[in-house]
């Protein structure tokens, strides 16, 4: 079963090198980094596995949050303001069993559900 995980870090003000984390993220089916400290990962591994992969790569004072992206009844709802390449990536990795993938439009205000693909 595929999961979408949102993984974010607080490097406690230190300069981080994303290449140090890349080997761990490359173990995913696919991933996208949309901010200096934020990744979305398409994976078959649960959050605790990702914690075990990433924690050894962090400093003791660093913070990390791993959240499964999903909603009840296998219906995933997206809302937010992100670059187009993130929405494109989400459409690419979302299996149809998870419901409707996000549309190409980037909503400015939060929405409860996604518009149809042809509603652009």
C-alpha positions in Angstrom: 0.0 0.0 0.0 1.3 3.5 -0.9 1.5 6.3 1.6 2.1 10.0 1.1 4.1 11.4 4.0 4.9 15.0 4.7 8.3 15.3 6.4 9.5 18.6 7.8 12.5 19.6 9.8 13.7 22.4 12.0 17.5 22.4 11.8 17.7 24.8 14.7 19.1 27.7 12.8 22.1 25.7 11.4 22.7 25.5 7.7 21.6 22.1 6.5 22.8 20.3 3.4 19.8 18.5 1.7 22.3 16.2 0.0 23.0 14.6 3.4 19.3 13.5 3.5 19.1 12.5 -0.1 20.2 8.8 0.3 17.3 8.3 2.8 14.8 10.0 0.5 16.0 8.1 -2.5 14.6 4.9 -0.8 11.1 6.2 -1.5 9.1 5.4 -4.6 9.4 9.1 -5.3 9.6 12.4 -3.4 9.5 16.1 -3.9 11.1 18.9 -1.9 9.2 22.1 -2.1 10.9 24.2 0.7 14.3 24.1 2.4 12.9 22.0 5.2 9.8 20.2 3.7 9.4 17.0 1.6 6.5 15.0 0.4 7.3 11.3 0.0 5.5 8.6 -1.9 6.4 5.3 -0.1 5.2 1.9 1.0 6.9 2.4 4.4 5.1 3.7 7.4 6.2 6.9 9.3 8.1 5.0 12.0 10.3 3.5 9.3 11.0 6.9 7.9 11.8 8.2 11.4 14.4 5.3 11.8 15.9 6.2 8.4 16.2 9.9 9.0 16.9 10.3 12.7 20.6 9.1 12.5 21.2 11.8 9.9 20.1 14.6 12.2 21.8 16.5 14.9 20.5 16.0 18.5 18.9 19.4 18.6 17.1 19.1 15.2 13.4 18.6 15.1 11.4 16.4 12.7 7.8 15.8 12.0 6.5 13.0 9.8 2.7 13.1 9.0 0.8 10.7 6.8 -1.2 12.7 4.3 -4.7 11.2 4.1 -8.3 11.3 5.1 -11.0 8.8 6.1 -12.3 6.4 3.5 -9.1 6.6 1.3 -10.1 10.1 0.2 -7.2 12.5 0.2 -8.0 16.2 0.0 -5.4 18.8 -0.8 -5.6 22.5 -0.2 -2.9 25.1 -0.2 -0.7 27.4 -2.1 2.3 25.5 -3.7 4.4 25.8 -6.8 2.9 24.1 -9.9 5.6 21.4 -9.9 4.4 20.1 -6.5 0.8 19.7 -7.8 2.2 18.0 -10.9 4.2 15.6 -8.8 1.2 14.8 -6.6 -0.9 14.0 -9.6 1.9 11.7 -10.9 2.3 9.6 -7.7 -1.3 9.4 -6.5 -2.7 5.9 -7.2 -6.3 5.9 -8.3 -7.3 3.9 -5.3 -6.7 7.0 -3.2 -9.5 8.9 -5.0 -9.2 12.0 -7.1 -5.8 13.4 -7.6 -5.3 17.2 -7.1 -5.9 19.5 -10.1 -3.4 21.8 -11.7 -5.0 24.9 -10.2 -3.3 26.2 -7.1 -6.0 27.5 -4.7 -5.3 30.7 -2.9 -7.9 30.1 -0.2 -8.3 26.8 1.6 -11.0 24.6 0.0 -12.8 21.5 1.3 -12.5 19.5 -1.8 -10.8 19.7 -5.2 -12.4 21.0 -8.3 -12.7 18.7 -11.3 -9.7 18.4 -13.6 -11.4 20.4 -16.4 -12.6 23.2 -14.2 -9.4 25.3 -14.8 
